[in-house]
Amino acid sequence: MPDLQNELRVAIRYNTVRVPSLSSNRAQRIAEDFAFLKLSRHFDYDQDFIHYPTDFDSDIPKWVWILCDFNVRDRLPQVENVPVQFWKVDYDEKHSANFKQYRANAKHFVDHFPWGGRDHEWEYRLQRRAVLSKTAKAVPSMIDSKS
C-alpha cells in the first residue's frame, strides 16, 4: 500500500481504448481511480500532478503510460529520491478499475520528468495556492463578523 502522506510517483500503464471515459479524460479517470482505490482519497489538482503522454487520447488501441506525482508540496531538485511505483490498469465490464502492481526497470526514464511539472505549471500551482490561502483566511473572519 502506498504511503498516504509522502511524495510518491506512480507510472500507470493502460490501453488507450479500454478506459471508460471520453478520450480527453482518460488520464484524469485513471489518476482519480488510483488515488481513490490506492490512496483512499480523491485526486487533488492542488497537490497532485499528471504527466501526459502525447498519445493518451488515441483511439487506436495501444499501451501507453501516464505518470502521476502525488503529494506535491515543494519543488524537488533531486527527483531521483522520490519513490516510484509501477502499475497496470484494466477496466472490467462494470467499468471498475483493476490495478496490478509490478516491477519495471524504468526509474531512469521517469526521473527525466520534473517533480510536479515544469516551470509554468509550478507558477500556476503557486498562484493558485496563494489564492486558496487568502480565501481560507478570509472565510473565518467573514463568519466572525456575522456573529
PEHURA-V779001 format. One record per pair of residues at least 6 apart in sequence whose ideal C-beta (glycine too) atoms are under 7 Angstrom apart, sorted by the first residue. I is the first residue (numbers start at 1). GAP is how many residues later the second one is. Records with the same first field share a line. If there is no record, write none. Layout:
I=GAP / GAP
This chain:
2=6 / 36 / 37 / 83
4=35 / 36
5=66
6=65
7=64 / 69 / 75
8=62 / 63 / 75 / 77
9=58 / 60 / 73 / 74 / 75 / 101
10=24 / 58 / 60 / 75 / 77
11=54 / 56 / 73 / 75 / 95 / 99
12=18 / 22 / 53 / 54 / 56 / 75 / 77
13=50 / 52 / 75
14=16 / 50 / 75
15=46 / 48
16=10 / 39 / 42 / 44 / 45 / 46 / 48
17=42 / 44
18=72 / 73
19=7 / 10 / 11 / 72
20=71 / 75
21=8
23=34 / 36
24=33
26=30 / 31
27=23 / 25 / 29 / 39
30=36 / 59
31=12 / 19 / 35 / 37
32=10 / 11
33=64
34=34 / 65
35=6 / 7 / 8 / 13
36=6
37=60 / 62
38=61
39=31
46=82 / 83 / 86
47=24 / 25
48=20 / 21 / 22 / 24
49=20 / 23 / 67 / 68 / 72
50=16 / 18
51=15 / 16 / 62
52=14
53=11 / 12 / 13
55=7 / 9
56=8 / 10
67=43 / 46
69=46 / 47
72=43 / 44
75=40 / 41 / 47
76=6 / 39
79=32 / 35 / 36
80=31
82=33
84=23 / 26
85=16
86=15 / 16 / 17 / 18 / 20
87=12 / 13 / 14
88=12 / 14
89=8 / 9 / 10
90=8
91=6
92=6
116=6 / 9
